[in-house]
Amino acid sequence: MRRWGLITPIAAVAVALLLPLCVLLGTAFLAGWKFQPIKTASMAPSYPSGSLAVVEPVDAALVKPGMVVVFEDPLGGGRLVAHRIVKRLPGDSPRWVTKGDSNAENDPVPISASAIQGRARWAVPGAGRVVSAATGWIALLVLVGLPLALLLASEVRARSRRPAARPVKVAAPCPTCGRGSASSPH
């Protein structure tokens, strides 16, 4: 029975961790924000490898030097990159030079307005590794299976603590007058 005593603290910790996470994710979804794992050290120390960047939509007209943006890699592959804007290039269509904070040189190809996915607002160190690892069956197991197992275990525990139902004795009516019970005075 000692094992059952761990269910309540585990459930409390799960709720304490998952409730703020759900509020954050719900707010981010409503605001149109996205989450982008930072997979390389090119933006260290501001955004170290393994961080999870919170990316908000940004109008290309508002992009300026010093801003960290997430964009589709112009060299292809469908990869998303988070780098800092160095400068805007002259011309009719807006294009920017970017650079990773820890890179020695600017990126080789400028980015266009259509490539920009958003602006990195802040990051949670280490959370990008968790998000990157939580895919497929692992994510399903952790995000659905674990809470379901905790809920099931708490229900089983609650049912095992309830006293068994006792049959209710119904008093027979008084044989003389037909009211009340034979054992109570009337």
SVG drawing of the C-alpha trace seen along z (x, -y; Angstrom):
<svg xmlns="http://www.w3.org/2000/svg" viewBox="-54 -51 89 59">
<polyline fill="none" stroke="black" stroke-width="0.4" points="0.0,0.0 3.0,-2.3 3.3,-2.5 -0.2,-4.2 1.1,-7.0 3.3,-8.3 0.4,-8.9 -0.8,-12.1 2.6,-13.9 3.3,-12.7 -0.1,-14.0 0.5,-17.3 3.9,-17.8 2.4,-16.8 -0.4,-19.4 2.1,-22.0 4.2,-21.5 1.6,-20.9 -0.9,-23.7 1.5,-26.6 2.7,-24.9 -0.8,-24.6 -1.5,-28.2 1.7,-29.2 0.9,-27.1 -2.7,-28.2 -1.7,-31.9 1.0,-31.4 -1.5,-29.7 -4.0,-32.5 -1.3,-35.2 -0.1,-33.3 3.3,-32.6 5.3,-29.5 8.1,-27.6 11.4,-26.9 14.1,-24.6 17.6,-26.1 19.7,-23.2 23.1,-24.8 25.3,-27.1 25.4,-29.8 23.3,-32.2 25.1,-31.5 25.1,-32.9 21.8,-34.7 20.1,-31.5 22.3,-28.5 21.9,-25.2 19.0,-23.2 16.9,-26.3 13.3,-26.7 12.8,-30.1 9.4,-31.8 8.7,-33.3 6.1,-35.9 4.8,-37.0 6.5,-40.2 5.7,-42.4 8.7,-42.6 8.4,-46.4 9.3,-46.4 12.4,-44.2 15.5,-46.2 19.2,-45.6 19.7,-43.9 16.5,-42.0 16.7,-38.1 14.4,-36.6 13.5,-33.1 13.6,-32.5 13.7,-29.7 17.2,-29.0 17.8,-30.5 20.2,-27.7 17.3,-25.3 16.4,-22.2 13.3,-23.7 15.4,-24.3 14.5,-27.2 17.3,-29.4 17.3,-31.9 19.9,-34.7 20.3,-38.4 19.7,-41.0 22.9,-42.9 21.7,-45.4 19.0,-46.0 20.3,-45.9 19.3,-48.7 16.7,-47.9 13.1,-47.8 12.4,-44.4 13.5,-44.3 16.4,-41.9 18.6,-41.6 22.0,-40.4 22.0,-38.1 24.6,-36.6 24.7,-34.1 26.0,-35.8 28.8,-33.3 29.6,-33.1 32.7,-34.9 31.1,-36.0 27.7,-37.1 25.5,-34.5 26.5,-33.9 23.0,-34.6 20.7,-37.6 17.2,-36.7 14.0,-38.1 10.8,-39.3 8.9,-36.2 11.5,-34.0 11.0,-35.6 8.7,-33.5 8.8,-35.7 10.8,-37.5 12.5,-35.5 11.3,-37.1 12.9,-34.9 14.0,-31.4 13.8,-28.6 17.2,-26.9 17.1,-23.2 13.4,-23.0 14.3,-22.7 15.9,-19.4 12.8,-18.1 10.5,-19.3 12.8,-17.8 12.9,-14.5 9.1,-14.4 8.0,-13.3 5.9,-10.3 5.2,-7.6 7.4,-9.2 5.3,-12.3 2.1,-10.3 3.3,-8.3 4.5,-11.3 1.8,-13.8 -1.2,-11.4 -0.3,-8.1 1.4,-9.4 -1.5,-11.8 -4.0,-9.1 -2.1,-6.5 -2.0,-9.0 -5.7,-9.7 -6.5,-6.0 -4.2,-5.2 -5.9,-8.0 -9.4,-6.7 -8.4,-3.1 -7.0,-4.4 -10.1,-6.5 -12.4,-3.5 -10.3,-1.2 -10.6,-3.6 -14.4,-3.8 -16.2,-1.6 -18.2,1.2 -21.9,0.5 -23.9,2.0 -27.5,3.2 -30.1,0.8 -32.5,2.4 -36.0,1.4 -38.1,1.6 -41.3,3.6 -44.5,1.7 -46.3,2.2 -48.5,5.3 -51.2,3.6 -51.7,0.3 -49.6,0.5 -47.7,-2.7 -44.0,-3.2 -42.2,-0.2 -42.8,2.5 -39.9,1.5 -40.7,-2.3 -43.4,-3.5 -46.4,-5.3"/>
</svg>
